[in-house]
Amino acid sequence: MTFDSIVLFARRFLDVLLVWLVLYYMLKSLRKNVKMVLLFKGILFIVILKIISDVLNLVTIGYLLDYVIMWGPLAIIIIFQPEIRTVLEQLGRSQLLGRHKVLTVDEREKVVYEIMQAVEYLKRARIGALIVIERDNSLVEYIEKSKKIYADISSELLISLFFPNNPMHDGGVIIQGDKITSAGAVFPTSDNLKISKRLGTRHRAALGISEETDCIALIVSEETGRISIAIGGELNYNLTLDEFKLMLLDELRPKKALILEEEDEETDEMDK
């Protein structure tokens, strides 16, 4: 094998890899966006109809489809500009080197302990709260527009930030690693029509930021004291304190640890 053939193979491999990466991010975004799913189905329908018209030699419908295919991309860019912008923003937020900080076991337990202490008090006192924990997707866009804190996480600080007399209690708190980075953050609200009308702004904001990033959004309802977690555009509503803690611990575990645990489980099943 010559050097030129190796270079040619590497270029073709890189070309295919980049195409697959683009497709992966497109399909990942499609899964969470109802409008984009409908768009994808519409394009697929037009392609199938075009193939049928060519095979059966349907002149009129084929002529019309040629115009649709010619001007369709421009129409899609204009009509679906917000959705396309959202996909590009998600790519821009992705951190290639992983999350802001990978917590050790002790740090993770401390973070969960402090959050649980605060959530338990807020739940009991019926004080509304929205806590967003950054993972692989950067939240710097929202940090820049909020009040910077960058302090060690503690239940006392979290409670004081959401206390009704605090000027920042209506906004969200952002946590990076084991630090409270900012408070008073404003997040986009979800446009999902399936959300119950009984849910307030905090729940909609938690769903909105969880749709745009891979963060963990923790909510305490001011009206009912119910606690919930939003992840990946899905709301786990009205959890018990134990359910809340277990889900938080599970979501904060490093990806490598999750993979190793799955491999250990598979090995145990094979041994049985």
N, C-alpha and C positions, 0 to 999 in steps of 0.2 A: 504493500500500500504506500503510495507516494505522499509527499507532504501536501501537494495540491488537492489530492482526493480527500485527505483528512480535513483540510480547510473547507472544501465544498460540502462535505458531510456535516461539519459543525455549523455552517451557515444554514443549511436546510433544516437541521435539527432546531436551531434557534428560531427560524422562521415559523415552523410548526408549533413550537412552544409558545411563542408570542400570540399566535392565533388562538390556541387553546386557552391562554390566560384571558384574552379579551372575551371569548365565549363564556368562560367561567364567571367572570364578573358581571357579564350581561345577564346570564341565567340566574345568578345570585340576586341581582337587583330585581329581575322579573318576578321572582318568587314572592317578594314583599310588596309589590306595587300592582294593584288591581288594574289600573289604567294601562300599564305596560303589558300585562297579560292579555288584555283585550286587544291591544295593538298587535301583539305577536300572533294571536289567533286570526286576526283580520288579514295580516300579511300572508300567513300560511294558506288561508282560504283563497286569496287572489292567485298565489303561485299554483295551487292545485287546479284552479279554474283555467288558468292560462295553459297548463299542460294538457288538460282535457280539450280545450279549444284547438290547440295545435294538432293533437292526435286525430280529432274528428273533423278538422278543417272547417271550424265554425268561424266564418269570416267576420261577421258583425261584432260578435262578442270579443273576438281576438283583436279587432281594430280598437275597440273601446279600452280593452285591458292594456294595450300598448301605450295609450295615453296615460292610464292610471300608473303604470310602472315608470313612465318617463317623468311625470310630475309628482308622483307619490312621495319620494324622499324629501322634496322641498316642503310639501304639505305637512309631512310628519314632523320635520324640524320646527315648523312654525306652531303647529297645534300642540305638540308635546314638548315644548321648550322647557317648562318647569320640571318635568320628569327627567329629561336628558341632563339638565343642570344638576339635579339631585344625584344622578349616577356619577357624574364627573366630580361632584363635591365629595362623594364617598371615597372615590379613588384618591383624591387629594388628602383626605384625612387618614388614610391607611399608613401605619408606621411599619416600614419594612423590617425594622429591627425588633418588632414585637412591642409588648406593652410598655408603659412608662417605667414600671419597676416590677420585677418578679419578686413577690414577697416570700420570705422564708416561712416555715411552719409557725414559728413563734410570732412573727410579725402578722401573719394572716389571722391567727387566733386572737391577737390583741385588737386588730382592726374590727373583727366580728364582735368581740366582747364589748368594745366601746360603742359600736353602732347599736348593738342589742340593748345595752343599758339605756341609751338615749331613746331608742324606739319604744321600749317598754314604758318609759316615763311619758313620752309624747302621746302614746296610745291611751294611757290611763287618764292623762289630763286633757285629752282631745285637742291637742295642738297640732295643726296641720304642718306637714313637712314633706320636702322632696329632696332626696339625696341621690346624686348621680355618681357612680364609680366608673372611672375611665378604664378601658381595657386596651385592645389593640388599636382602635380608631381614636385619633387625637381629638380632644375637646378644646383645644387652644382657642378656637374661634369664639367659644362661649366664655372662656376664662378671661379673654382680653376685654370683653364687654361687661364684666362683673367686677365686684370688689375683691382685690387680691388679699389673701390671708397667709397662705403657706405656713401652717402651724401643725404641730403634732396632733394627731387625731385624739380626741377625748370626748366622752359622753357629755361632760359639763359644757364644753364649747359648742357642741352640736345643739344641745338644748337651748343655750343662750341665743344662738343664731336664729332659732325658730320661735323664740318667745314673742308673743303678740306685740309687745312694746318696741321690739327691735325693728329699725327701718328696713332691714333686709329679709324679714321673715316671710314675705310673699314670694321671694325668689327661691331658686334651688341652690344647694351646696354641691360643689364638685370635689371629689376625692381622687387624688392620684397616688397610687401606692399606699403608703401609710401616713399621708399628709392631707390636710384639708387645704386645698389650693385656693378656692374662692367661694364667695357667697353672693346671694342676690342675682344669680344667673337666670337669664330668661331663655327658655327653650321653645322650639316650634311645636305647635299643637297638632295632633293627628287629625287627618281628614277622613279617617276610616268611618264609614257610615254604619258599621256594625256595632260601634261603641254605644253603650247604653246612655241615654240622655240624662240619667241620674248622676253620672260621673261628672265631676267638676273639672276646673282648669288644671289642677295638679295632675290628675290622672291622664288627661289628654296631653299635657306637656311631657309626662313620663313616657307615654306611648310614642309621641312624636320623636323624641330624642332617641328612643330605642329602635325606631324604624330607620333612622338615618345613620346610627352608629351601633357598635356592638356593646355598648355600655350596660351597666346594671342600674336600673332606676328604682329606688325605694320610695314608697309613698305611705304617708300617714294621713288618713282622712280627718279633716277638722270637724266635720258634722257628726260622724259616727265613731271615730277612733279606730276604724278598721285599717289593717296594714296590708299592703300589696307590693308585688314586684313586677316590673315590666322588663322583658328581655326579648329582643328580636321582634318587636312589634306585637308581642302577645302579653296580655295582662293576667297575672296570677292574682286573683282578687280575693280579699277577705281571708288571709292566711292566719293560722294560729302562730303564736310566738315560736313554737318548735318547728313548724313547717317553714316559717320565715328564716330561721337560723340555719336549718339544714340546706335550704336552697341557696342561701348566701354563701355558705361554706363551699358548697359544690361548685358554684359559679366562679369563685375566687381561686379555685385550684389551678395550678399551671397546666397547660395543655399536655406537656410531657408526662406529668403524673397521671392524667386521665388515660393516656395511651397505655402506659405501663400497667395500670389497674385493669384495663380491658384485656390486655395480653395475659395477665395473671389469671383472670377469670376464665379465659378460654383454655388455658393450660390445666386449670383445676377440673374443668368439665371433661377434657380429654382424658385425664387421669382416672376420672370416675367411670 
